[in-house]
Amino acid sequence: MTLRFIPGDTVKVPEIAFADEIRLPAARTAVVVVDMQNDFVKPGGALVVEAAAETIPRIQKLLEAARAHDVHVVYTQDTHIEGDVEWEEWPDHVLEGSWGWHIIDELAPQPGDLVCRKNRYDGFYGTWMDHYLGHVWEVKYVVIVGTVSNICVLHTAASAGLRYFHVVTPADAISALNDFDQALTLRQVSWLYSGTAVRSASNVSFEDVISVQVPRRRMAWCPEPGEDELAAMTPQEQRIAELEAQLCEREAVITTLKDRLGEA
């Protein structure tokens, strides 16, 4: 391939790998809603992304499914005050306390949701998102939706990927100003950050029960929780039981191999 260092009017979009669907463990997952605020979404807003309105019902359904499974929900809320230097780069927007600053009514945060006010594109930068996702809730997967795809969505996804969270991005639940920016976002998430791109938010589902693999080799010291015990466990306790079972299985295999070597 010959690289055109200064691109022409058209560029070829590299292949974007889409998963048909993804099922995520509810206890290890968070949904992050990026900057779905009046100034970016509603007519009359300072920096409206026209396509953002189309994503509202899709994000609503995703949040309904997430909350039904007690998945953690996080919002980023872009926030500026008078004299903010970002207003030298962009028109005045999301002034704290103004109509444009508020998250849209259709996606209003619910009690227990985490709202992270941010001053730059990255939802992790200068906020408490990393603390709660990584250290309090100990999630592994983050489903990122919202606007603008190649700006705050992508910078937040990048920070999540660099922290080794598995990023999931539904294409029809993020919005950009043009096709190039949308393709760029999906390509970076699925390729550079080793995340998962899906075509639709409806391709994302959540499951409550973490299955426990009981060791194939029944050893006296292996934990074997029964159905009643599993039902009484929290998802975190189920996860611990799963890890203990996997560890025991590996130890059983190693023991068997050592015995065979001794007999040889």
N, C-alpha and C positions, 0 to 999 in steps of 0.2 A: 504494500500500500504506500502511495506517495502522499505525504502529509502536506496539505495546504496550510501554511502557518497563518495566513490571513484568510479565513473562510470566505467562500463565495456566498451568493444569495441563498443557496440551498446546501444542506448537509445531510449525509446519510445517517439515520439513527441506528446505532448498534442494536443488536438483539437485546430485548428486555425479557428476562425469564419470569414468566408468571406462573404461580402455583394455582392449580384448579381450586383448591380450598385449603384451609388450615384450621385445625382444632387445637385450642390452647387451654392449658390447665388454669382454671379460674384463680386459684390461690397464688399462682406465680406470674400473673398477668396484670398489666395496667393499660387503660385506654387514655391517651393524651390528646386532648382537643386543643388545637393551636389557633389562637387569635380569632375566634369566631365572634368578632365584636362589630358593633353597628358601623363604625367608620370603614370597615373592610367589606361588609356584607350587604348593608341596607342602602336603598336609594337615598341620596343626600349625604352619604358618608364621604369623608375626606379622601379616602384612597380605596374606592370600591373595586373589588374583583368580581366582575359580572357573573362568572361561573360559580362563585361561592354559594349563591342562593340555591342552585341545583343540588348542592351537597347536603343541605339541611335535613331533608327527610331521611336520607341514607345514614347520616350521623345519628339522627334520633333513634332509628331502629337499632343501630349498633349499640347505643347507650342503653336502650331498653334491655337488650340481650345481656349486656355486661352487668347491669345492676341486678338482673334476675339471678345472676350467679355470684353476686357479691364481689365482682371484679372492681379493683380500685379505679377511680376516675380522677384524672388530673386535667385542669385547664391552665393554659398560659393566657395571661392578660397583658398585652402590650400596654405600657404605662409611661407617660411623659408628663413633665411639669413645664411651666413657662420658662423659656430660655434654654430648653434642652438642645444640645448641639446636634442631635439627630435631625432637628427641624432645619438645619442648614443643608441637609442632604435630601430631605423629603418635605412636602408641604406639612403644615401643622396638622397633627392627628393624635387621636386617643389621649387628649388632655385629661388627666386624672379627675374623675368626678363628672365629666361631661357625658352627654348622651352617646357620643361616638365611642367613648371609652368602655361602656358597658357591654358585657357579653349579651348576645341576642336572646330575646325572651324564649324563643323556641328551644334553645339549648341551655337554659339557665342552670347553673350549678345547683345540686341538691345537697341537703345536710350530709356531711361526711366526705364530700368531694374536696379535693385539694386544689386551691387556686394559687397559682404562682405568678405574681406580678413581675414582669421583666422589662428591661430598658433597651435591650438589643435583640438581635434576631434569634439568638440561641436561648431556648427555654431553660437550659441548665445554668447559663451564665449569671452568676450573682443571685440565684434563687435557691430555694430549699428542695428542688425536685430530686437532685441526686441523693440527698440525705434520706428522703422518704422512700424513693424507689429502691435504692440499693441497700440501705442500712436499717430501715424500719420495716418495710413491707417485704424486702428481699425478693423482689420480682425478677423474673428472667426475660419476659417478653413484654414489649411495649408496642401497642397498636397506635400509630400516629395518624391523625386526621386533621383537617382544617385548612388554613390558608396563611400565607401565600406559598404555593408548592416549593418553588426554588429559593425562597427567602427563609422565612421563619420555620416552615415545615422541614426543609432540608437541613438547615443549621441545627435544629433540634434533633433530627434523626442522626446527623453526623455525630453530635455529642453523645447520643445514646449508643451508637455503634462503637465509638471509641472507648466507651465504658463497658463494652462487651455485653450490653443488652442485645437481645435479638429483636430487631426492628421489623414490624409488619406494617405495610402501607397499602391500603385499598385505593386503587386508582380513581374510582368514582367518588371518593370521599375527601379528596384533596383538590385544590383549585389553583390554577395559574392564569397568567395574563395571555399566554399563547401556548401553542402545541410544543414548541421547542423547550420551553421551561418545564412543562409537564413531563416530557420525555426524559429530560436531564435528571429530574428528581427521581423518577422511578428507576432509571438506569443506575444512578449512584447508590440508592438504597439496596437494590438487588445484587449489584456487582461489587462495588467498592466496600460497602459495609456488611456484606454477606447476610443481608436481611431477606425478607420475603415480600415480594409484590404480588398482590392479587387484583383481579380485575374489578371486583365489587366488594363493598362492605358486607354484602350478604354471603360472601364466601368465607367469612370469619365467624367461628363459633367457639363457645366456651364449654368446658366440662368440669363438673364439681369433683368427681371421685378420682383419686389417683390410684390406679391399679397397683397392687403389690404383687411382685413376682416371688412366689414361694420357691425356695431352692429346690432344684430338681433332685439333688441328692439329699435325702433326709438324714441329717446328722443330729445327734443329741443336743448339741449346743446351738442349733439354728433356730432363730425366732420364727414362729409360725402363728401369727395372730389369726384368730377365727373371725367369722363374719360379724358376730356380735361385738367383738373387740374393735374391728375396723369401723363399724358403724358409730361407735362411741368416740372415735378419734377425730381430732381437728385435721384439716388438710395438711397442716404442718407436721402433725404426729404421723399421719399416713406416709408422708414423704420420708420421715426418719425411718419408719418401719420398712419402706421400700429399699432404702439405702442399706439398712442392716441386713436385709435378706440378700441383696446383691453381693455384699461383702462376704457373707457367710458362704454363698454359693462359690465364689471365687476361692475362698479358703479350702472348701471341700475339694475342688478340682485340683488345687495345688497339692493338697495332702495325698490325693490319689496318685498323682503323677510322681511324687516323691517315693511313695510306697512301691510303685512299679519300677522305678529306677533302682531302688534298694534290692528288689528281687532279681534284677537283671544280672 
